[in-house]
Amino acid sequence: MATPKRRSSNRRSNLRRSHHHVAVPAYTRDEKTGEISLRHRVSPSGTYRGRQVVTGEVKSKEKPSEK
């Protein structure tokens, strides 16, 4: 197993870690419906870039309640 010959300084470690941040997702608002969705993806209502591209029921992520 490889081991470092010298201890790396705090500055060098922090400079290496400066690129380890998490990217913020880019959201966009639909022009007609005003819904917020991820970019380059169809919105929950089935529209993409102001046009209706998917027809049918909108699936919800909620579980149906059992009675």
C-alpha positions as CSV (number, residue, x, y, z in Angstrom):
1,M,0.0,0.0,0.0
2,A,1.3,3.4,-0.9
3,T,2.0,5.8,1.9
4,P,2.9,9.5,1.7
5,K,6.5,10.4,2.1
6,R,5.7,13.7,3.8
7,R,2.7,15.2,5.6
8,S,0.6,17.4,3.4
9,S,-0.1,20.8,4.8
10,N,-3.5,22.1,5.8
11,R,-3.5,24.6,2.9
12,R,-2.8,21.9,0.3
13,S,-5.5,19.7,1.8
14,N,-8.0,22.5,1.8
15,L,-7.2,23.5,-1.8
16,R,-7.8,19.9,-2.9
17,R,-11.1,19.9,-1.0
18,S,-12.3,23.2,-2.5
19,H,-13.8,21.3,-5.5
20,H,-15.8,18.9,-3.3
21,H,-18.8,21.1,-2.9
22,V,-22.3,20.0,-3.9
23,A,-23.8,21.7,-7.0
24,V,-27.2,23.5,-6.6
25,P,-29.8,22.1,-9.0
26,A,-31.0,24.6,-11.7
27,Y,-34.7,25.1,-11.5
28,T,-36.8,26.8,-14.1
29,R,-40.4,28.2,-14.0
30,D,-42.8,27.2,-16.8
31,E,-44.1,30.2,-18.8
32,K,-47.7,29.2,-19.0
33,T,-48.4,27.2,-15.9
34,G,-45.9,28.7,-13.5
35,E,-44.7,25.3,-12.3
36,I,-41.2,24.9,-11.1
37,S,-39.2,21.9,-12.5
38,L,-35.7,20.8,-13.2
39,R,-34.2,22.1,-16.4
40,H,-34.3,20.0,-19.6
41,R,-37.0,17.8,-18.1
42,V,-40.8,17.6,-18.5
43,S,-42.7,19.3,-15.8
44,P,-45.2,17.4,-13.6
45,S,-48.1,18.6,-15.7
46,G,-46.6,17.2,-18.9
47,T,-45.3,20.5,-20.5
48,Y,-41.9,21.2,-21.8
49,R,-40.8,24.6,-22.9
50,G,-44.3,25.9,-22.9
51,R,-45.7,23.0,-25.1
52,Q,-47.9,20.1,-23.9
53,V,-45.8,17.0,-24.7
54,V,-47.3,14.3,-22.4
55,T,-51.1,13.8,-22.1
56,G,-52.9,11.7,-19.5
57,E,-53.0,11.5,-15.7
58,V,-50.4,13.1,-13.6
59,K,-48.9,10.5,-11.2
60,S,-48.4,11.6,-7.6
61,K,-45.8,10.3,-5.3
62,E,-48.2,10.1,-2.4
63,K,-49.3,6.7,-1.3
64,P,-53.0,6.0,-1.4
65,S,-54.6,6.0,2.1
66,E,-55.9,2.7,3.3
67,K,-59.2,2.6,5.1
